[in-house]
Amino acid sequence: MSPSSRFARDRSGAIAPLFALSGVVLTGVIGAAVDYSGASSLRSRLQAATDGTDLLLCRSSEKDQGKLKQTAKRPWPGICRAST
């Protein structure tokens, strides 16, 4: 009987390596969930800011492109600062 087949069939003391491997996988899954949650939250805030800027520009009676750009940039520093 080869050592690898004995190792594969041996069930004594198998809980520690199984627990260690599942702990590593669980930590990775939790980390991915936290990253996804943060990215999703940032995306929602950016979408809300974009929608608000669109509405602000649509309601503006200004025709000068330079002034419209300044108006569009006004809400963004607060959004970007809150996301860090």
Secondary structure as UniProt FT lines:
FT   HELIX           3..9
FT   TURN            12..13
FT   HELIX           15..59
FT   HELIX           65..73
FT   TURN            74..75
FT   HELIX           76..82
//
